[in-house]
Amino acid sequence: MLRRSLRMALQRQEFSIDYQPIVGDKGVAGFEALLRWDHPLLGTIPPSVFIPMAESDGLMPEIGSWVLDQACREALEWPEEFTLAVNVSPAEFLTDGLTDRISQTLDEIGLAADRLEVEITEGVLLERTVDNLDTLNTLSVLGIRISLDDFGTMYSSLSYLKNFPFDTIKIDKYFVSDLENNEKSQAIVRSVIVLAHALEMAVTAEGVETPAQAQWLNDLGCDRIQGYVISPPLKVNAMKSFLTTLKQGPGGGTPVSNDKASQDWLGTDIESRT
């Protein structure tokens, strides 16, 4: 039933996009677009359930194109300094014409290429190595940023970092969740950050849920964080309200959220949060 419904979900406008803030040392840096499916009978279907179905049924290129188009149109209304991160699944990445489709979407909508960050997982890189390199190089030449998502949870070949033009490494929440009391997680996160910075790549940590985790990441030199300690993923209306509450940061720099956790990430008394 879900498979049948999934084929009609786009036509029935059952998909929507939530946006989760990504915060750096100067405040909100951008937002990650997260696909949601609200089934009319079953309610919200988790992406972990419907994305594999969409991939196996060959629906991801069509769904991915809709996500890119919709997210870019909504990002066009944001302040220009905010970036948009969009996930590209392995099934979508390996289809022909991906770079042309992304470039055409940006041109039609008018969103600057350097505001878009394409996120891929290590699973994308297991096949068609030469073609993958060509695709990533083309995106990079266009000015689009490229992020390696969920780093450390799959195959973690260092050759990926050497051979592919990544701008950002994203540390998976698996390593963040027990960062406060697991020395091995601390060592792994520290090593990834040092390695990424040596390769002139930025580091974003996902799934940051507590002030203590944020403090650890700050101490380890992580560039950006995202997670519930900052904000849950926001519906479009909540996202607009979030944007209207932004204020100028210290020294008139990048706008910073009024949210307490965002201010904490900027270095104001993280440990005092309860």
C-alpha positions as CSV (number, residue, x, y, z in Angstrom):
1,M,0.0,0.0,0.0
2,L,2.8,2.4,0.9
3,R,4.5,1.7,-2.5
4,R,1.3,2.5,-4.4
5,S,0.8,5.6,-2.3
6,L,4.4,6.7,-2.8
7,R,3.9,6.8,-6.5
8,M,1.1,9.2,-6.1
9,A,2.5,11.3,-3.3
10,L,4.1,14.0,-5.5
11,Q,0.9,14.5,-7.6
12,R,-1.2,14.7,-4.4
13,Q,1.3,17.2,-2.9
14,E,1.8,15.1,0.2
15,F,5.6,15.9,0.4
16,S,6.9,18.8,2.3
17,I,10.3,20.1,3.4
18,D,11.5,20.9,6.9
19,Y,14.6,23.0,7.6
20,Q,17.1,22.5,10.4
21,P,19.5,25.4,11.2
22,I,23.2,24.8,11.0
23,V,25.1,27.1,13.4
24,G,28.8,28.2,13.4
25,D,30.9,30.5,15.4
26,K,29.2,33.5,13.8
27,G,25.7,32.3,14.2
28,V,23.3,30.7,11.8
29,A,25.2,29.6,8.7
30,G,22.5,27.9,6.8
31,F,19.8,25.2,6.8
32,E,19.5,21.6,5.8
33,A,16.4,20.6,3.8
34,L,14.8,17.5,5.1
35,L,12.1,15.7,3.1
36,R,8.8,14.7,4.9
37,W,5.9,12.6,3.7
38,D,2.5,13.2,5.4
39,H,0.3,10.2,4.3
40,P,-3.4,11.1,4.4
41,L,-4.3,7.9,6.3
42,L,-1.2,6.8,8.1
43,G,0.2,10.2,9.1
44,T,3.9,11.0,8.9
45,I,6.0,8.3,7.3
46,P,9.7,8.3,8.4
47,P,12.2,8.9,5.6
48,S,14.0,5.8,6.8
49,V,10.9,3.9,5.6
50,F,10.0,5.6,2.3
51,I,13.4,6.7,0.9
52,P,14.6,3.1,0.4
53,M,11.2,2.3,-1.2
54,A,11.6,5.3,-3.5
55,E,15.2,4.3,-4.4
56,S,14.3,0.7,-5.2
57,D,11.3,1.7,-7.2
58,G,13.2,4.3,-9.3
59,L,11.3,7.3,-7.9
60,M,14.2,9.2,-6.3
61,P,15.3,11.2,-9.4
62,E,11.8,12.6,-9.7
63,I,11.4,13.2,-6.0
64,G,14.9,14.6,-5.7
65,S,14.2,17.1,-8.5
66,W,11.1,18.3,-6.7
67,V,13.1,18.7,-3.4
68,L,15.8,20.6,-5.1
69,D,13.4,22.9,-6.9
70,Q,11.2,23.5,-3.9
71,A,14.0,24.1,-1.5
72,C,15.8,26.5,-3.8
73,R,12.7,28.5,-4.3
74,E,12.2,28.8,-0.6
75,A,15.9,29.6,0.1
76,L,15.6,32.5,-2.4
77,E,13.5,34.3,0.3
78,W,16.2,33.9,3.0
79,P,19.0,36.4,3.7
80,E,21.8,35.8,1.1
81,E,24.4,34.7,3.6
82,F,22.4,31.6,4.5
83,T,23.3,28.4,2.6
84,L,21.0,25.5,1.7
85,A,22.1,21.9,2.1
86,V,20.2,19.3,0.1
87,N,20.8,15.5,0.3
88,V,21.3,13.6,-2.9
89,S,20.7,9.9,-2.5
90,P,22.9,7.3,-4.2
91,A,20.1,6.3,-6.6
92,E,19.7,9.9,-7.7
93,F,23.4,10.7,-7.8
94,L,24.1,7.8,-10.2
95,T,21.5,9.0,-12.8
96,D,22.6,10.7,-15.9
97,G,22.2,14.4,-16.2
98,L,22.4,15.2,-12.5
99,T,24.8,18.2,-12.9
100,D,22.8,19.6,-15.8
101,R,19.6,19.3,-13.7
102,I,21.1,21.1,-10.7
103,S,22.6,23.8,-12.9
104,Q,19.4,24.4,-14.8
105,T,17.4,24.6,-11.5
106,L,19.7,27.2,-10.1
107,D,19.6,29.2,-13.3
108,E,15.8,29.1,-13.6
109,I,15.2,30.0,-9.9
110,G,18.1,32.5,-9.6
111,L,19.8,31.0,-6.6
112,A,23.5,31.6,-6.5
113,A,25.5,28.3,-6.9
114,D,27.7,29.1,-3.8
115,R,24.6,29.1,-1.6
116,L,23.9,25.4,-2.4
117,E,25.6,22.5,-0.6
118,V,25.0,19.0,-2.0
119,E,25.3,16.3,0.6
120,I,26.2,12.7,-0.4
121,T,27.0,9.6,1.6
122,E,30.0,7.3,1.2
123,G,27.7,4.8,-0.4
124,V,27.5,7.0,-3.5
125,L,31.2,6.5,-4.1
126,L,31.3,2.7,-4.2
127,E,30.5,2.5,-7.9
128,R,31.5,4.3,-11.1
129,T,34.4,6.0,-9.5
130,V,35.5,7.9,-12.6
131,D,32.0,9.1,-13.3
132,N,31.5,10.1,-9.7
133,L,34.7,12.2,-9.8
134,D,33.6,13.9,-13.0
135,T,30.2,14.7,-11.4
136,L,31.7,16.1,-8.2
137,N,34.3,18.1,-10.1
138,T,31.6,19.6,-12.3
139,L,29.5,20.6,-9.3
140,S,32.6,22.1,-7.7
141,V,33.5,24.1,-10.8
142,L,30.0,25.5,-10.8
143,G,30.7,26.8,-7.4
144,I,28.4,24.4,-5.5
145,R,29.7,23.1,-2.2
146,I,30.0,19.4,-1.6
147,S,29.5,17.7,1.8
148,L,30.4,14.1,2.7
149,D,27.5,13.1,5.0
150,D,27.5,10.5,7.8
151,F,31.3,10.2,7.7
152,G,32.7,7.3,9.7
153,T,29.6,5.1,9.7
154,M,30.1,3.3,6.5
155,Y,33.3,2.5,4.6
156,S,35.4,5.6,5.6
157,S,38.1,5.2,3.0
158,L,40.6,8.0,3.4
159,S,41.0,7.8,-0.4
160,Y,37.6,9.5,-0.7
161,L,39.0,12.5,1.0
162,K,42.1,12.5,-1.1
163,N,40.4,12.0,-4.5
164,F,37.1,13.8,-4.3
165,P,36.6,17.6,-3.9
166,F,34.7,17.8,-0.6
167,D,34.2,21.1,1.1
168,T,32.7,19.7,4.3
169,I,32.7,16.5,6.3
170,K,29.7,15.8,8.5
171,I,30.2,13.8,11.7
172,D,27.3,11.4,12.3
173,K,25.3,11.6,15.4
174,Y,26.5,8.1,16.3
175,F,29.8,9.6,17.4
176,V,28.1,12.7,18.9
177,S,25.5,11.0,21.1
178,D,28.0,9.6,23.7
179,L,30.7,12.3,23.2
180,E,30.4,13.3,26.9
181,N,31.5,10.0,28.4
182,N,33.1,7.9,25.6
183,E,36.8,8.5,25.2
184,K,36.8,6.6,21.9
185,S,34.2,8.8,20.4
186,Q,36.1,11.9,21.6
187,A,39.3,10.6,20.0
188,I,37.5,9.8,16.7
189,V,35.8,13.2,16.5
190,R,39.0,15.0,17.4
191,S,40.9,13.0,14.7
192,V,38.3,13.7,12.0
193,I,38.4,17.5,12.8
194,V,42.2,17.6,12.7
195,L,42.2,15.6,9.5
196,A,39.5,17.7,7.8
197,H,41.2,21.0,8.8
198,A,44.6,19.7,7.5
199,L,42.8,19.1,4.1
200,E,41.2,22.5,4.3
201,M,37.7,21.1,4.8
202,A,35.1,22.3,7.3
203,V,33.4,20.1,9.8
204,T,29.8,20.0,10.8
205,A,28.5,17.7,13.6
206,E,24.9,16.4,13.3
207,G,22.5,15.2,16.0
208,V,23.8,17.6,18.8
209,E,21.2,17.4,21.5
210,T,22.8,18.6,24.7
211,P,24.9,21.6,25.8
212,A,27.6,19.3,27.0
213,Q,27.9,17.8,23.5
214,A,28.0,21.3,22.0
215,Q,30.7,22.3,24.5
216,W,32.8,19.2,23.6
217,L,32.5,20.0,19.9
218,N,33.4,23.6,20.5
219,D,36.5,22.6,22.5
220,L,37.5,20.2,19.8
221,G,37.4,22.9,17.1
222,C,34.3,21.8,15.2
223,D,33.2,24.5,12.7
224,R,29.4,24.0,12.8
225,I,26.7,22.0,14.6
226,Q,23.1,21.1,14.0
227,G,20.7,19.3,16.2
228,Y,17.9,19.8,18.7
229,V,20.2,21.8,21.1
230,I,19.8,24.5,18.4
231,S,16.5,23.7,16.9
232,P,14.4,20.8,15.7
233,P,13.6,20.7,11.9
234,L,11.2,23.6,11.2
235,K,8.1,23.6,9.1
236,V,7.9,26.4,6.5
237,N,5.8,28.7,8.6
238,A,7.9,28.1,11.7
239,M,11.0,28.6,9.5
240,K,9.7,32.1,8.5
241,S,9.1,32.9,12.1
242,F,12.6,31.8,13.0
243,L,14.1,34.0,10.3
244,T,12.1,37.0,11.6
245,T,13.6,36.6,15.1
246,L,17.2,36.9,13.9
247,K,19.2,39.8,15.2
248,Q,22.6,41.3,14.5
249,G,25.4,39.5,16.3
250,P,28.3,41.1,18.2
251,G,30.1,43.7,16.2
252,G,27.4,43.8,13.6
253,G,28.4,40.5,12.0
254,T,26.4,37.6,10.7
255,P,22.8,37.5,12.1
256,V,22.5,35.3,15.1
257,S,19.4,33.5,16.4
258,N,17.8,34.7,19.6
259,D,17.6,31.1,20.6
260,K,19.6,30.5,23.8
261,A,21.4,27.4,22.3
262,S,22.6,29.4,19.4
263,Q,24.0,32.1,21.7
264,D,25.7,29.3,23.7
265,W,27.4,27.9,20.6
266,L,28.9,31.4,20.2
267,G,30.6,30.9,23.5
268,T,28.3,32.4,26.2
269,D,28.1,30.1,29.2
270,I,27.3,26.8,27.7
271,E,27.8,24.9,30.9
272,S,25.2,26.9,32.8
273,R,22.4,25.6,30.7
274,T,20.1,23.1,32.4
